[in-house]
Amino acid sequence: MDGKFGPDLASVISVLQTALAPAFLLVAVGSLLNVLTGRLARIVDRSRDLQRQYADTDGPAHERVMRELRITKKRMRVVGSAILLAVL
């Protein structure tokens, strides 16, 4: 178009990019948060299972449960921080 009948193609594309980019970014961040919360839920479930095993074990099995509980605590902290940073 030569400008007589409406805006040229470059300005239309620019307006569409400006309008749609935030929507795509929000969808991407929402998807990332969905994945992270799912991961956190699995970590919490594993931690609960380990806490149930804690009282029933002794010896090397008890040490393994303790080691896994420490690891799950670190994983929860990392995933929680990732969620916080994604929201920010």
Sequence and secondary structure as in RCSB ss.txt:
>XXXX:A:sequence
MDGKFGPDLASVISVLQTALAPAFLLVAVGSLLNVLTGRLARIVDRSRDLQRQYADTDGPAHERVMRELRITKKR
MRVVGSAILLAVL
>XXXX:A:secstr
  SSSS  HHHHHHHHHHHHHHHHHHHHHHHHHHHHHHHHHHHHHHHHHHHHHHHH  THHHHHHHHHHHHHHHH
HHHHHHHHHHHH 
